[in-house]
Amino acid sequence: MNWFRRPATLDDSQRAELPTLLGRLDRFDPGQRERLESLTAALVHRRDWTPARGFDLTARMQLHVAAHAAVLGVGIDEPDPFANVESIVVHPSTMVDRRPRPTPMRGVVTEAPRALLGHTTANGPVFVSWAAVRRDRATGAGDVVLHEFAHKLDAATHLLDGTPRMDTPAHLERWVRVCTRIHRDLRRGAPDPVLRSYAATNPTEFFAVATEAFFVRPLDLRHVHPDLHEVFVDFFGQDPAAVDEARGHVVTIADPDEDAERS
């Protein structure tokens, strides 16, 4: 595709925007900062961006979404962890999904509309709601961009099964053991003060919800699920909880449930 010929670098004005869009960047060392900028540039310049429903999608909005997604890949040892992302579609507000889908009752499907803040499939575009992006930035309660791009990391194995590509069989075995146990507890209705109840939907949503918690509420996740925190540190190659701890942040447990979904 011809967008691969565009330069994958940020200009000075874009670099100057990153602290505003992401907050303080001192959590990244110089090598990580360079990696962050490179991944951001690749997403901005080497992907197709589509505004939905006549939305006025600006270059700054694209930079915001790309930079937040790039945070996921800072410590992943792959040239382009988002090689399977070809396009990003930005909606002005909440999306409505009317596709048939399974219900908790075996063999029963529903076409009832549901509100979505984002949506991603293994082979399709990444869809995000700009209203949700703005709300996440204002409240700090979640991050729809992290959630949807986590699905693309999951899909690197060509399956959406909650298990991204692992470095070694030992990492894979530990990942499956830890995530399966916690997901099973959620499916059984066990209360969880960090992971939204939507994580119980299936393994891929568990991974995406847990990814949000790992980056948005890292100290809370480490406090409640230390083993899950450890396998995420191994996979993502970074430790946001350690950074927050060094800044003097404290554990704060609150109910993370929301009405709309990220899928």
N, C-alpha and C positions, 0 to 999 in steps of 0.2 A: 504494500500500500504506500502511496506517496508521502504520507505523514512521517514515515521513517527517515525522510531526507531532511526534515526540519532540524535545526540545531537543538540539542537537548541540554541547554544551559539556561540558567536564570540570569537576567540582567541585574544591574545594580539596584534598580528600583524594586524588583521582585524580592531580592535578598533582603532589602531593608524592610519589607513587609512581613517577613517571617516571624519576628518576635511579636508583632501585633496579632498575627493570625494564630500563633501556637502558644503564646505566652513566653516565659523565660526559656531561653535556649541553652542555659548553662548546664542543663541535665545531660547535654551531649558533649563529648570530647571533640577535638578538632576533626578527627577522622569520621566520627559519626555525623558531625555537622555537614561535612563534605558529602557524605553518603545521602543524607537527608535532602540536600539541595539537588543532587544528581537524580534521585528518584522522583522528586517533585517536578523537575524539569522534564523528565521523560513522560510523566503522566500529562503534564500541561501540553507539551509540544508533539508527542507521538501517539496521542489517542484522539479519537473523534469525540467531540463534545456536542451534545444536542439539547437545546432547550425544548421542553415539552409545553404544549398548549400556548404557544406564543410568548413564553416567558422571556424576559430580557436578561439573558445570561451574560454577565460581564466577565472580563478577564480576571478581575480580582476574586470573583466567586470561584472561577476555575482554579485559581491559585490556592484559595482556601481549602477546597475539597482535596486537591492534589497533595497539599502539604500535610493535611491530617492523615490521608491514606499512607503517605510516605513514611510516617512515624512507625508504622507496622514493620517496614522492611529494613530499618536502620541496622539491625543486628543479624539479619538473615543472610547467610553466606551463599547467595545466589546472585548472578549478575543483574537479573531483573525478576524479582519475586512476583511481579504483576504481568508477566508475559502473556497470561491468558485474558487480560483486560484489553479489549479493542475499543470499547466506547463507553462513555458515561452520559447518562440522560438525567438532566436536572429538572424536576418538577417545581412549580412555584409553591405548592402546598401539599397537603396529605393526598396520597393516591388511594383510589378505591379499587379493590380487587373483587371481581365477581366470578372468578374461575371456580369450577368444582374442586373441592378439596375434602380430605377425610375429616371426620369428626372423632371425638374420643370413643364413640360407640362403634364397635367393630362392624365393618361392612356398610356403614352409613356415610354418605357424603352430603355436603351442603353447598349451595350456591349463594348463600346469604352474603351480602356485601360486608367487607371488612376494611377498616382504615389501615393503610400502610404508610410508614415513614420512609421506607426504602424497600428495594426488592432486588435480588440477584439470583441468577441460575448458573449452573456450571459452565454453560457455553454462551450465554447471552450477555447483554450490557449490564452495567451497574446502574441502578435507578436510585436516586436520592431526592428527598424533599428539601428544598432550600429553607422552607419555614422550620423544618426540624433541625437543620444545621444551625440556624440562627438561635433557636431555642436552646439547643445543647450548649452553644457557646455562652449563652446568658446564664443558664442554670448550673452547668457543670454536672448534670445528673446522668448523662449518657453521651454517646457519640455515634450517630447513625452512620457516619462515614467509616469509622473503625469497624462497625458491625458488618456493613455490606462488603467492604474490601477484605474482611476476615473470611467471608464466604469464598472469595476468589483464591485466597491462600489455601483454604480447604480443598478447593476444586483443582489444585495443582496435580493431584493424583487422578484427575478425570472423574472423580466421584465426590459428591457432597455427602460425606459420612462423619464429619466431625474430626477427622484425622488428617491433618496436613502432612506434607512430605517430611519424613524424619531422617536425621543424619545416619543413625545406626539402628540395628534391630533392638538393642537394649533401650534406646530412647523410645522407640515405638512401643515396646512391651510395657514400659512404665506409663507412657501416655495413655494407652488403652485401659490399663488397669485403674489408674487414678480417675480418669474422666468417666469411665463406665460406672464406677462405684457412686460417684457424686450424682451423675445423671439418673441412675437408678433410684437413689434416694429422693430426688426431685419428683420423679415419676410416681413414687409412692406417696407423694404429698408432704414430704418432710419440709418444715418451714426453713427458709434460708434468708438471712438478713442482708445478703450481698447480691446473690444472683436472682435476677427477675424470674418470675414464674414461667415466662415464655421460654426459658432455657430447658424446661421439661418437654417441650414440643417434640424434639427429635435430637439426635447427636449433633447435626450441623448447626442448629440454633443454639444448642448448648455451647459449642465452641465460639460462636459469634457473640453471645451474651457474656460469656466468660472473658473474651478478649476485651470487650468494653470495660468490664470490671477491672481487669488487669492494668489498663492504662488510665482509667478515670478514677477508680477507687482502689488503688493498689495496696495501701496499708490495710484497708478493710478486708480485701481478698486474702492477703497474707495472714491476717489475724484469724479469719474464720476457716480458710482452706489452705493451710501452709503447704500441703503436698501438691495441690493444684497450682499454687503460685510457683513452686519450684519447677514443675514441668513446663510451665509457660516461660519462665526465665530461660530454661534450656533451649526452648524452641525459638523465642524471639531474640535471644542474645542480648537482652537488656533487662534492667531491674528497676522499674519506676518506683517500687516501694522503698528501695534503698535511697533513691534520690529524694523522695518526699520525707523520709525519716531524717536525712541529713539537713533538710530545710526546717526541721522542727514541726512538721505536720503530725497530727495525731489520728488515731483510729476514731472514726465516726460512723456508727451503724445507723442506717435509716431505711425505710421501706422504699425500694427502688421501682415498684410496679408502676406501669403506665397503661393508659387505655388503648393507645394505638400500638401497632406491631411493626417490627422490622423483620423482613423475611428474606 
